[in-house]
């Protein structure tokens, strides 16, 4: 078939064709995006609810964990009190041992937990020792604890093996608190 239209009309028809094609493609793209938003919006709300539930569950778990460690702390304190009573009976001269242990506990910074105290009674004229075992969340908290004990003036010396300083975090430590002798 021969096209007898003039070239100006041919150009105008092609422009009209591309305009209509653009409008149809635009409407199609608009409806595809609109249907995607409509279909995905329940998923967005569902994910939002899951996140809220997860946050609530995490808070509840943290509270439950904090409450579950309370009986352990109470029993540890009772055990420590019994040990302090026994140690107090053993102490005969100088500062009472319970006062010294209380001083150690008072100098403990917040990130440090004390687990065990061992009292080593030495011969007369030799300084007694208290071995303190514990846990510190960071090395800086541990060093702050040592510094506080040294500055308290109640103890002759604080001995800490170098192995206590190897970890930057989660430091399990053993220190020897050397008590002042009566001659000092």
Kinemage of the C-alpha trace (Angstrom):
@kinemage 1
@onewidth
@group {chain A} dominant
@subgroup {mainchain}
@vectorlist {calphas} color= white
{ca unk a 1} P 0.000 0.000 0.000
{ca unk a 2} L 1.291 3.371 -0.985
{ca unk a 3} L 1.272 6.173 1.556
{ca unk a 4} L 0.124 9.320 -0.221
{ca unk a 5} L 0.199 11.606 2.792
{ca unk a 6} L 2.465 14.628 2.712
{ca unk a 7} L 5.636 14.452 4.873
{ca unk a 8} L 4.387 17.104 7.339
{ca unk a 9} L 1.349 14.949 8.108
{ca unk a 10} L 3.541 11.857 8.388
{ca unk a 11} L 5.743 13.623 10.986
{ca unk a 12} L 2.646 14.846 12.844
{ca unk a 13} L 1.165 11.321 12.922
{ca unk a 14} L 4.449 9.868 14.298
{ca unk a 15} L 4.541 12.555 17.023
{ca unk a 16} L 0.929 11.809 17.934
{ca unk a 17} L 1.755 8.066 18.032
{ca unk a 18} L 4.694 8.607 20.425
{ca unk a 19} L 2.597 10.944 22.625
{ca unk a 20} L -0.118 8.334 22.966
{ca unk a 21} L 2.474 5.607 23.576
{ca unk a 22} L 4.065 7.750 26.314
{ca unk a 23} L 0.704 8.418 27.969
{ca unk a 24} L -0.228 4.724 27.906
{ca unk a 25} L 3.205 3.707 29.257
{ca unk a 26} L 2.921 6.376 32.003
{ca unk a 27} L -0.526 5.111 33.062
{ca unk a 28} L 0.784 1.537 33.031
{ca unk a 29} L 3.810 2.493 35.159
{ca unk a 30} L 1.603 4.475 37.555
{ca unk a 31} L -0.757 1.524 38.075
{ca unk a 32} L 2.145 -0.908 38.527
{ca unk a 33} L 3.674 1.334 41.220
{ca unk a 34} L 0.284 1.881 42.872
{ca unk a 35} L -0.433 -1.863 42.971
{ca unk a 36} L 3.075 -2.550 44.366
{ca unk a 37} L 2.482 -0.025 47.160
{ca unk a 38} L -0.916 -1.534 47.922
{ca unk a 39} L 0.441 -5.083 47.942
{ca unk a 40} L 3.563 -4.281 50.016
{ca unk a 41} L 1.964 -2.008 52.629
{ca unk a 42} L 0.648 -4.921 54.780
{ca unk a 43} L 4.163 -6.377 54.840
{ca unk a 44} L 5.573 -3.054 56.041
{ca unk a 45} L 3.027 -2.865 58.864
{ca unk a 46} L 3.666 -6.511 59.746
{ca unk a 47} L 7.431 -5.946 59.942
{ca unk a 48} L 6.829 -2.875 62.093
{ca unk a 49} L 4.708 -4.940 64.514
{ca unk a 50} L 7.329 -7.697 64.593
{ca unk a 51} L 9.963 -5.108 65.478
{ca unk a 52} L 7.822 -3.680 68.298
{ca unk a 53} L 7.205 -7.185 69.665
{ca unk a 54} L 10.907 -8.011 69.438
{ca unk a 55} L 11.857 -4.853 71.352
{ca unk a 56} L 9.259 -5.632 74.046
{ca unk a 57} L 10.484 -9.219 74.301
{ca unk a 58} L 14.102 -8.046 74.560
{ca unk a 59} L 13.208 -5.617 77.371
{ca unk a 60} L 11.298 -8.343 79.189
{ca unk a 61} L 14.227 -10.764 78.856
{ca unk a 62} L 16.654 -8.181 80.243
{ca unk a 63} L 14.384 -7.511 83.210
{ca unk a 64} L 13.953 -11.232 83.852
{ca unk a 65} L 17.723 -11.747 83.686
{ca unk a 66} L 18.279 -8.953 86.192
{ca unk a 67} L 15.686 -10.434 88.550
{ca unk a 68} L 17.007 -13.980 88.183
{ca unk a 69} L 20.488 -12.957 89.371
{ca unk a 70} L 19.100 -11.347 92.548
{ca unk a 71} L 18.752 -14.643 94.535
{ca unk a 72} L 22.295 -15.603 93.562
{ca unk a 73} L 23.554 -12.268 94.863
{ca unk a 74} L 21.662 -12.704 98.125
{ca unk a 75} L 23.023 -16.212 98.658
{ca unk a 76} L 26.548 -15.017 97.779
{ca unk a 77} L 26.198 -12.176 100.283
{ca unk a 78} L 25.011 -14.603 102.974
{ca unk a 79} L 27.956 -16.890 102.263
{ca unk a 80} L 30.310 -13.933 102.390
{ca unk a 81} L 28.798 -12.839 105.701
{ca unk a 82} L 29.396 -16.325 107.153
{ca unk a 83} L 33.001 -16.263 105.969
{ca unk a 84} L 33.461 -12.790 107.420
{ca unk a 85} L 32.178 -13.988 110.791
{ca unk a 86} L 34.650 -16.885 110.787
{ca unk a 87} L 37.477 -14.603 109.750
{ca unk a 88} L 36.556 -12.089 112.422
{ca unk a 89} L 36.860 -14.796 115.071
{ca unk a 90} L 40.344 -15.640 113.788
{ca unk a 91} L 41.555 -12.054 113.919
{ca unk a 92} L 43.174 -11.227 117.281
{ca unk a 93} L 45.263 -8.063 116.858
{ca unk a 94} L 45.394 -4.857 114.780
{ca unk a 95} L 42.478 -3.812 112.625
{ca unk a 96} L 39.661 -6.291 112.581
{ca unk a 97} L 39.642 -8.372 109.437
{ca unk a 98} L 35.989 -7.633 108.737
{ca unk a 99} L 36.781 -3.906 108.745
{ca unk a 100} L 39.589 -4.475 106.249
{ca unk a 101} L 37.389 -6.563 103.970
{ca unk a 102} L 34.677 -3.943 104.281
{ca unk a 103} L 37.261 -1.349 103.237
{ca unk a 104} L 38.133 -3.459 100.190
{ca unk a 105} L 34.455 -3.732 99.272
{ca unk a 106} L 33.915 0.008 99.746
{ca unk a 107} L 36.770 0.793 97.331
{ca unk a 108} L 35.246 -1.391 94.605
{ca unk a 109} L 34.191 0.636 91.503
{ca unk a 110} L 30.900 -0.176 89.744
{ca unk a 111} L 32.373 -2.362 86.974
{ca unk a 112} L 34.138 -4.721 89.421
{ca unk a 113} L 32.636 -7.804 91.086
{ca unk a 114} L 34.393 -9.483 93.989
{ca unk a 115} L 33.986 -13.248 94.175
{ca unk a 116} L 36.277 -14.750 96.830
{ca unk a 117} L 38.364 -13.623 99.809
{ca unk a 118} L 41.094 -15.854 101.287
{ca unk a 119} L 42.839 -14.794 104.485
{ca unk a 120} L 46.422 -15.988 104.985
{ca unk a 121} L 47.523 -15.571 108.611
{ca unk a 122} L 51.303 -15.424 108.800
{ca unk a 123} L 53.748 -15.833 111.664
{ca unk a 124} L 54.283 -12.998 114.091
{ca unk a 125} L 56.219 -10.128 112.521
{ca unk a 126} L 55.254 -11.145 108.953
{ca unk a 127} L 52.430 -9.264 107.252
{ca unk a 128} L 49.173 -11.148 106.733
{ca unk a 129} L 47.661 -11.349 103.239
{ca unk a 130} L 44.171 -11.349 101.809
{ca unk a 131} L 43.752 -12.925 98.381
{ca unk a 132} L 40.910 -11.247 96.495
{ca unk a 133} L 39.495 -12.928 93.404
{ca unk a 134} L 37.045 -11.131 91.184
{ca unk a 135} L 35.880 -9.994 87.788
{ca unk a 136} L 36.134 -6.600 86.098
{ca unk a 137} L 34.312 -5.544 82.947
{ca unk a 138} L 37.325 -3.556 81.716
{ca unk a 139} L 41.018 -3.214 82.506
{ca unk a 140} L 40.498 0.468 83.416
{ca unk a 141} L 37.946 -0.494 86.107
{ca unk a 142} L 40.432 -3.019 87.507
{ca unk a 143} L 43.266 -0.455 87.572
{ca unk a 144} L 40.924 2.045 89.249
{ca unk a 145} L 40.163 -0.580 91.915
{ca unk a 146} L 43.896 -1.155 92.553
{ca unk a 147} L 44.515 2.602 92.755
{ca unk a 148} L 41.664 3.063 95.236
{ca unk a 149} L 43.049 0.299 97.460
{ca unk a 150} L 46.524 1.855 97.407
{ca unk a 151} L 45.155 5.302 98.240
{ca unk a 152} L 43.000 4.044 101.129
{ca unk a 153} L 46.020 3.901 103.474
{ca unk a 154} L 44.765 0.760 105.249
{ca unk a 155} L 47.049 -1.681 103.456
{ca unk a 156} L 50.816 -2.015 103.256
{ca unk a 157} L 50.919 -3.132 99.627
{ca unk a 158} L 48.764 -4.413 96.769
{ca unk a 159} L 50.296 -7.165 94.621
{ca unk a 160} L 48.792 -7.833 91.208
{ca unk a 161} L 50.325 -10.374 88.837
{ca unk a 162} L 50.890 -9.160 85.247
{ca unk a 163} L 48.413 -11.769 83.976
{ca unk a 164} L 45.625 -9.560 85.341
{ca unk a 165} L 46.456 -6.928 82.724
{ca unk a 166} L 46.447 -9.165 79.642
{ca unk a 167} L 42.764 -8.679 78.770
{ca unk a 168} L 41.263 -5.349 77.755
{ca unk a 169} L 37.737 -6.506 78.681
{ca unk a 170} L 36.270 -9.235 80.917
{ca unk a 171} L 39.233 -9.374 83.304
{ca unk a 172} L 39.275 -12.236 85.848
{ca unk a 173} L 41.776 -11.115 88.464
{ca unk a 174} L 43.588 -12.268 91.601
{ca unk a 175} L 45.267 -9.709 93.823
{ca unk a 176} L 47.084 -9.961 97.146
{ca unk a 177} L 46.294 -7.284 99.671
{ca unk a 178} L 49.179 -7.226 102.150
{ca unk a 179} L 48.057 -5.948 105.540
{ca unk a 180} L 50.118 -3.663 107.721
{ca unk a 181} L 51.902 -5.380 110.585
{ca unk a 182} L 51.671 -4.099 114.133
{ca unk a 183} L 55.194 -2.678 113.851
{ca unk a 184} L 54.173 -0.335 111.008
